[in-house]
Amino acid sequence: MAMNPQLFPNGMPVPFMNEMFILIRDGVEFDIDKIPGTQGGHVKVKGTIYLSNIRIVFVASKPVGNLYAFDMPLLYIHGEKFNQPIFHCNNISGSVEPVVPDNEHRALYSTHSFKILFKDGGCGTFVPLFFNLMTSVRQFNQRPNVGTETRVDPLQAAQTPVDEMMRHAYVDPNDPTKIFLQQPTPASQLRRRTYHSQSDEHAT
């Protein structure tokens, strides 16, 4: 994970080299633990999810403390599960390893537990696309799970072929998820080449 990744003024994440955005989903609640500068380190915040061939980016509707966005590399996610509780909304839960700067030790960073709650409408488009993408990323990169001591370049996921998966994606009319049929125009203006975890990257 990387807290507060660089964003365009419209809230769209600034893409990496070879990053392809797959979908955008509004009306979700993001539940994450171990966030520095927040009471108890636990945050629940509403906003928008962006899914690409490299990562999931949550962008908050309104910042909570110093958190306005949260970036989860697909190669760093593990234990993901789709939950359908009787009395609460459907959600995806899992864990994500932190993006550790090259000059710092992995032991200084903790694994985060996260939950994506679908508060607004169905999830019949988002959920299959997400799990199919995770399967493709792992098969192509031959990494069933990211161990706590492993340092994997998260941008390796960009090599995963996702075009065929997107062409055959099922679109649930009850799911407000929007699939990118073409890449958003701001993406061509700037491309990031490295993965940073800097809280001062907000490009507004």
C-alpha positions, -999 to +999 in steps of 0.1 A: +000+000+000+010+036-005-009+063+014-020+094-006-008+086-041-005+114-066-038+125-081-050+148-108-071+178-098-103+159-107-094+131-083-082+107-110-050+088-100-019+098-119-010+067-139+022+047-140+040+037-172+019+010-189-009+013-164-044+007-178-075+017-159-102-009-160-131+005-140-143+032-116-169+026-088-185+054-068-205+050-036-182+027-017-170+028+019-134+020+025-123+005+059-086+004+066-064+000+097-030+011+108-032+046+093-007+070+109-021+103+123-057+089+129-073+080+162-066+043+168-052+041+133-086+029+120-104+048+092-138+044+076-144+068+047-167+070+017-155+077-018-145+061-052-125+031-062-103+030-093-092-004-105-063-008-130-040-036-141-015-025-114-035-015-084-067-004-066-068+032-057-094+045-032-101+083-033-120+098-004-150+121-010-137+141+020-103+135+036-102+120+070-072+134+090-043+133+065-058+105+044-073+115+011-064+085-010-050+049-005-032+029-031-031-009-030-008-027-055-025-059-068+007-079-062+007-069-026-029-080-019-037-114-003-064-132+015-091-113-005-126-126+001-161-116-011-185-114+019-223-114+018-235-108+053-272-111+061-277-077+078-250-056+062-239-047+027-218-069+005-180-063+008-146-074-002-121-079+026-084-088+026-049-077+035-023-056+017+014-053+023+029-018+025+052-003-001+085-001+017+110+026+005+143+011-006+162+027+022+139+015+050+135-019+067+103-040+061+100-046+099+091-010+104+059-014+083+028-034+092+004-053+070-030-035+066-064-051+068-090-036+044-126-038+035-144-024+005-181-020+013-206-016-016-231+009-001-247+021-033-262-006-056-250-040-066-215-054-072-221-080-100-197-061-123-170-051-099-166-084-080-160-108-110-137-083-127-117-078-095-113-115-088-105-124-124-079-097-125-063-109-093-062-145-107-046-132-140-020-111-122-009-140-100-008-165-128+011-142-151+035-131-124+037-165-107+032-151-072+004-169-053+009-146-023+033-118-012+053-128+018+060-104+046+097-103+037+092-101-001+101-070-020+083-073-053+082-044-078+044-036-078+047-023-114+054-059-126+017-063-127+015-040-157+027-069-178-005-089-172-026-092-203-061-079-193-075-069-227-093-102-233-107-102-197-122-067-202-137-076-236-157-104-220-166-087-188-202-092-176-220-059-169-246-061-141-273-034-147-277-031-109-240-023-104-231+014-109-195+004-118-183+021-150-159+002-172-133+023-191-138+015-228-110+039-235-084+054-212-093+087-196-076+117-213-056+130-183-036+098-184-017+108-215-004+140-199+018+125-172+031+090-163+048+079-132+078+056-134+084+046-097+062+037-068+063+063-040+047+064-006+047+102+000+020+121+017+029+153-001+023+141-036-013+155-039-014+173-072-042+197-068 
